[in-house]
Amino acid sequence: MASAAYDTLDNLMRGEVIGKKAPGAKRTRSGYSAISSVVKKAPEVMVKVTGNGKGAAHAGAHLEYITRNGKLELEDENGGLIIGKKEVKALLKEWMENRGNAKENTRDTTHIILSMPKGVNKEDVKKGARGFSKKQFGLNHQYAFALHDDTDNPHVHLVVRNLGFDNKRLHVKKGDPQKWRETFASELNKVGVNASATHRTIRGVIKKGTKQAVHQIRQDENRLAKTDVSKKVQAAKEYQGKYKPSKPWEKKISERQTHVRKVWLQASKDLAKSTRAEDRELSKEILTFVNDMPPMKTERHEMLDQIKALHQQQKQPQNQNIKENQQAPDR
């Protein structure tokens, strides 16, 4: 069968092509499995950098939080357990004794959350986090992590000491979180958990995840993020025709997502021609997957839709009153 579209999709899955014509690529079994996992909506891992600790007070407060003030155990890079307030404070002291040439606002620790959706065994998540931490940081950094299972989705809080054994500091670069997601998913797969770490673009998702700080503000009914207010005001003005936003990136997003959808659909056509029943079945699953992709809307578009719906709801009672008045008999 023709394989060009399939190979293009394989490249997309590996992050090599976004919005450009794909170079030739050899089809691999791992690529086939990855594509199958995506269309079957395998649970997506989450790896999020939530912040940094600057100085002992800041880093210590985070350690207290993730251990529930010493009630939950920490596990370090050697597999040792840190239990209780005294041991947590001793760990913090060890990390802070040699800060190198650190200034007051130097980032001493990096805080990361590793999470899986509801239904995944908490101990498997912990095993996956252990494997991820060792593989990603074990050679050069001290770290400690704690499992939280008091929410619907089990997750691990990981704290990495930025100053490495080589006296160089950890700096999270653009693209690192996605690489970390792939590593975490791989470690979960090793312990028998079906996990995937595909880029949201490949899944047809446009909206970015909400930053942790903004999410926390939105959870508090007494607080409202200033950016939310500003966005709503701009959306209202745009709906009224008083504001015309200049957002050239939205066109690029649309073009990129259109390209992604075309690649998926063409791959489905290629697979449908295969003599292998497995390929033909995957072709059908791809069609369902594309049909279920979220609409190509940004947060701004969703706000405009909400304002339009609210405006129409407000107009309905008025229109009903007018209609009733027109139908009412003269007295």
N, C-alpha and C positions, 0 to 999 in steps of 0.2 A: 504494500500500500504506500501511498505518498506519505512522506514523513516530515516535510518541511515545517508544516504548522505545528506538529507535535514537538519538534526540536525547538521551535521558537518558544513554545510554552515551557519547555524544559529550561530554557535560558531564563525566561521570566521567573520561574520558580526559584532559580539560583541567584536572582537579583542582578543578573548581568545586563538585562535589557529592560528599560522602562521607557516606552514611547519611541523606540527606534527599531529599525529593521534588525532582526537577530542574525548573527553570524551562524555558520553551520555548526551543528553540535551533534555529537554521538549520543544516541538514546541509551540511557542507563536504567538498570532495574531500580536503583535508588530513586531516580527521577520519576519513574512510573509509580512507585509506592508513594512518593510525596504528593503527586498529583491526585492519586486515589484518596489519600488521607484528607486533602483539602476539600474535594467535592463531597466526601462523606462527612464533612464537618467534624473532623477529629478535634477534641478539646485543644484550644489554643493556650499556650503558656503565657504568663505575664511576668516580665522582669522590668521593674521600675526603680530608677534612682530617685529616692524621695528627699534627699538633702545631704548635708554634711555637718560634721561636728567641728566647731572652731574652739579649741581650748578644752580644758578638763571639765568645766562646768557644763558646756553644751554637749560634749560627747557623753559625759556621765548621765545627764538627764535622759538622753536617748537610750542608754543601756538600762536605766531604771524603768523606762517605759516598756521596752520590749521584754524585760524579765518580770513585768508586773511588780516592780519594786522588790525584786529578789525572789519572788514566788515561783517563777519559771526558770528552768535550767538553761544555761548557755552551753554550746559545744564549740571548742576552739579548733584551730587548724590541725592539731595533733590528735583530735578525737577525745580530748580531755573535757570533763564536765566542770562547769563553774556554777556552783549552787549557793544561793544565799547572798545577802547584801555585802557581807565582808569579802567574799571571794570576787564579787563583781567590782568592788572598790579596789581590790588588789590588782585585778586585771587592768582597770583604768590607770592606776598608778604606774604600772609597768609600761603601759603604752605611752604615758605622758612624761616619763623620766628623761627620755632622750628625744626631744622634738627637733633636733638638728638646729638649723638656723631659722627656725620658724618664727614668724612675726605673730602678733596678737590675733590677727584675723586669718591666719593660715588654716586651711582645711586639714584637720588631723584625721578625720574619719569620713568614710563614704557610706551612706545608708541605702540599702537596697531591699526591695521586697520581691520575693519569688512566690508566685501564686498559680493555682490551678482552679478551674471551675468546680462548682458544687458536685459532690458525688465521688470525687477521687479520694482514695484512702489517705489519711493524714500521714501515716508512717511512710508511705511511698513518696509523698511530697517531700518529706524530710530526707529520705534517702537520695532523692533526685537533687535536692539542695546541697546535700553533703558532697555528692559527686561533682556538682557544678562548682562549688566553692574551692574544692581541692584542685580541680583541673584549671580553673581560671586564675586563682590567686595563691594557691598553696606553695608554689616555688619561691615566691618573693615577699609575701605579705602575711602578717598575722591577721586573724579575723575571728569572729564569734557569731553564732547564729542561734535563734530561738524559734521554735514552732508555735504558732498561734492556731488554735482550732476552735475558737469561740465564735466564729462567724460561719456563714454558709460555705464559703470557699476557704479550705485550709491554705495557710500561707506561712512563709518563713521570713523573718526579719534578719538580714545579714548586715553586720557592721565590719568594715574592712579598715584596718589601720593603713593610712595612706603612705606613710614612710616605710619603704621597703627595706629588705635586708641589704640591698645594694646602695642604700642611702638616697635612692631616687623616689620621687613621690608619684603616686597613682594619679593620673589625669584621665577622666572619662572623655573620650573623643566621640565626635559625631559618628554614628554607626555602631558604636560599641554595644548599646543596649540590644540591638537586633542580633548581633553576633552572640551575645550572652543568652538571648532567648533560644537560639538554635542549640547552644551547648546544653542549656537546661532541659530542653525537649529531648535531646539525645540521651542525657543521663536518665531521664524518666523512662524513655523507651527501654533502656537497659534493665530496669527493674519491672518491666512488663506493663507500663502505663502507656496507653495510646495518647500521645501528645504531639502537637504540631507547633511550628513557629514560623508561619509564613507571614510575609509583609502584608499589611492591611490593603495595599494597592492591588495585590493579586486576588484578594477576596472581594474586590469591588467596593471596599470601604473608603469613603472620602474623609469623613470626620476623624480628627485626631482624638486620642484619649484625653480626658480632662486631667490637668495637672493636679497633683496631690493637694497643694495649698488651696487651689480654687475649689476642689471637691469638698474639702473640709469646711470652707466658708459657706458653700451652698447647703451643706448639711445642717448648718446652724440657722434656724429660722429668724434669729435676731440680728443676723449679719447678712449683708448682700455685697457680692463682689462689685467693685466700681466698674470693672470691665463689662459686667453683665448689664448694668444700668446704661452705660454708654452705647453698647451694641443695640439694646432695645430702643433707645432714643433714635439712633441712626436708622434702624429698620422702620420705625414709625414715620420718620421724615421721608424715607425712600418710598414708602407706600403712598404717602400723600403727594409725592412728586416734588418735594422740597429739597431732596438730596439725591445726587447721582454718584454712587461710589465708583472709584477707579480701582478695580481689582483685576489686573491682567492675569494674575496667577489662576483665577477661576477658569479662564479659558483653557489654560494649560492642563489643569486638573481634568476638565471635561474631555479634552483630546486624549489624555493619557488613559483615562478610564474607558473611553470608546475603543482605543487600541487594545486594551487588555481584554475587553469583552469579545472583540473580533478574533483575537488569538485563541481564546477558549472555544469559541464556536467553530472556528476552522479546524482546530484539533479534534473536536467532536466529529466533524465530517470525515476527517481522515481515519479516525478510529472506527467509524461506522462501516468503512470499506474493508476492514480487516477480516481475515478468515478465522481469527481467534475469537471465540465467544467472550472471553474476558475483555478484549478490546471493545467489542460491540456494546457490552454492558456498561463499560466505563463511558462510552460515547453518550449513552442515555443519561447517565448520572451527571455528566458535564452539562447537558442541556437543562436539567432540573436545577443544577447549581447556579447557572447563569440567570435563569428565570427568577430565582430567589434572591439575587443580589440586591442590596439596598439601592434606593433611587440615588441618582447622581446629584445630591444636594449638599451644600455646605450648611454650616450653622446659620449663616445669614439667610439663606433660602428658607430654612425651617422656621425662622422667626417671622419672615414675611408671610408664610403660609398660616402661621398662628394668628397674626394680626388680621389677615384677610378673613379667616374663619370667625374670629371674634366680631369683626365688623359686620359680617353677614348675620350672625346671631342677634346682634343689636338691632339690625334693620328689620328682622322678621316680625317682632311685635308691632313695630310702627306700620309696616305694610298690612298686617292683619287688621289693625285698628282702622286704617284708611279704607280697607275693603269692607269692613263691617259697617262703617259710616255710610259708604256709598250704597250698600244694600238695604240699609235701614229705611222703612217706609216713612213718608212725611206725615207729620201729625198736625 
